[in-house]
Amino acid sequence: MTLPPKPDSRPDKVSLWRYVKLFRQDILSAQPARLYRAWMAEFKTPFFRSYLMNQPDLIKTVLKTRPNDFPKSDRIGEGLRPLLGNSVFLTNGETWKRQRRIIDPAFEGGRLRDTFPAMWDAAEAAAERLGTREGQVVEIEAETSHAAADVIFRTLFSIPIDHHLARDVFDEFKTYQRSQPILNIAAFIPLPRWLPRIFRRDTRSSAAKIRQLITTLTEDRMAKIKDGTAPSDLATKIMTTVDPVDGDTFTTQEMVDQVAIFFLAGHETSASALAWTLYLMATHPDWQDRLAQEAQQIDTCDFSVMSKLRLSRDVFREALRLYPPVPMMVREAACPEEFRARNIKVGSQLVISPWHLHRHERLWDNPDGFDPDRWHTENGQKCSREAYLPFSAGARVCPGAGFAMVEGPLILSRLLRDFSVEAVDTRVPVPVAHLTVRSKDGIWLRVVRR
């Protein structure tokens, strides 16, 4: 069977200028093929050293055992600050710890049951929209983006995507995506803090518009909290949570920063994962039929149905393995270190790449193949513990990981209950990574009602 699409790798040796150019276009095809076998690889530039690590025990050291010694690198975040400000995605140290103390309670286990009706309504709305495209060839990423944004607004602010402010944020974010490169020059050349960063005018303008719209939503919610009319959703929970250390809640500006990353992380990543999962179903009709049969159990809004969607969960996990929405994470060495007989200097960049780790030829059986049954094998279970990082790991694990693992299988099953998706032979998607792993020219599928 044909393997799921995977981008070509670059030649092993290229000039720094060529590498920067390739990296800004797509960080996946900018990497050499040897990274799918290497335990550790060193990259040299005139300004810093970077080390890509695939060895599980080294990754455990960086992410879980000693996270304070390897804080998040500022380099990747340089290009996102106009939108994300000082959000939990970009901060380190005490600021980050305070933000997580306030945010984490909103995503604890019991909250999933509370937010499930909003996810259910978003899934129903997604199925209704797809029904209007019956018989057509559809760019499915646009559909999954719409659905994921709907989930975010329903669970966060108790408003559907059709609400005018939600729609305006969603529309403006599409403009932002088109203008925002994954990196700006500060990612490659260390710049002093006082030097102004240069961003494209349309990037900065879109970010400002999105933040203003989010500010309006946040200020409106704060007013409702004060007068006792706020719904009990994620925004209310986060905005009323008091930091047990300093006794304060988020200010309006702090909340705007967090909502921006909730939208970026919760919408962009979920949309990517769901689109690739639907493509894999289109190219593996036997699995699609099995999921459709399982999905017939979905008939009422009852959280207990999630325990019945076991195949859907396995398929979604496999899609996250093959197409992790966040393909690379970068940490910085805050102290001298030695890894694999290499002296790691302070300031070195440590790259952990779920994209390469999830397809590592020395770790996974059939690394490039689609096999949802792998999660029940000895190799799959071992790798799921040691070499599977769709939501990062350790202290900085995504607080919405459990949220995503309900949202993805639910929407996937709900759509496949009523529709089948078919691949278009002439439009094979090519994975590229900008903000997340998407397709270069979209993912086009034919939608047919069952």
Secondary structure as UniProt FT lines:
FT   HELIX           16..25
FT   TURN            27..30
FT   HELIX           33..36
FT   STRAND          40..44
FT   STRAND          49..53
FT   HELIX           56..60
FT   HELIX           61..65
FT   HELIX           67..69
FT   HELIX           74..77
FT   HELIX           78..80
FT   HELIX           81..84
FT   TURN            85..86
FT   TURN            88..90
FT   HELIX           93..103
FT   HELIX           104..107
FT   HELIX           109..131
FT   TURN            132..135
FT   STRAND          137..139
FT   HELIX           140..157
FT   TURN            161..162
FT   HELIX           164..179
FT   HELIX           185..187
FT   TURN            193..194
FT   HELIX           201..227
FT   HELIX           234..240
FT   TURN            244..246
FT   HELIX           252..263
FT   HELIX           264..268
FT   HELIX           269..283
FT   HELIX           285..295
FT   TURN            296..297
FT   HELIX           303..308
FT   HELIX           310..322
FT   STRAND          329..332
FT   STRAND          337..339
FT   TURN            340..341
FT   STRAND          342..344
FT   TURN            346..347
FT   STRAND          349..352
FT   HELIX           354..357
FT   TURN            358..359
FT   TURN            361..363
FT   TURN            367..368
FT   HELIX           372..376
FT   HELIX           378..386
FT   TURN            390..391
FT   HELIX           394..396
FT   TURN            399..400
FT   HELIX           401..418
FT   STRAND          419..423
FT   TURN            425..426
FT   STRAND          431..433
FT   STRAND          437..439
FT   TURN            440..441
FT   STRAND          444..449
//
